[in-house]
């Protein structure tokens, strides 16, 4: 299979344009700090190689007669078996609170700055203020993420049972008859 750059752009151009717009907005918001502009090329290149890898894996599995949906389901079952072994709270706290919570804390930090109407440099001028700002936003983000991942656990568990248990359709039909 031949990978070409045009195919990658065709499938990801909308996402890349949104990402570039966010990067440029951060660049202008932070008084032309060039560090934000350096993120885009690295992300773009990484995305291109991930896209190539995904296409390679898809072609290998399609050669065995599997569809894209089958490939996604197999990938989900493998990942979810690993997550299930670790346990629900480990999944919620580590994957949700620590990892996803970091991303949410970035969003809450930006929201905090916008609603407060303060500049990042004045808000973070004192070390105590900086650590409090980071700490509060991380705690808020981690809390939100744990709640989201707790709900996601139930959804993923139902999907896993449906994909691995041949009698799962009857099991879930019983749940929804009561509604």
Secondary structure, 3 states (H helix, E strand, C coil): CCCCHHHHHHHHHHHHHHHHHHHHHHHHHCCCCCHHHHHHHHHHHHHHHHHHHHHHHHHHHHCCCCCHHHHHHHHHHHHHHHHHHHCHHHHHHHHHHHHHHHHHHHHHHHHHHHHHCCCHHHHCCCHHHHHHHHHHHHHHHHHHHHHHHHHHHHHHHHHHHHHHCCCHHHHHHHHHHCC
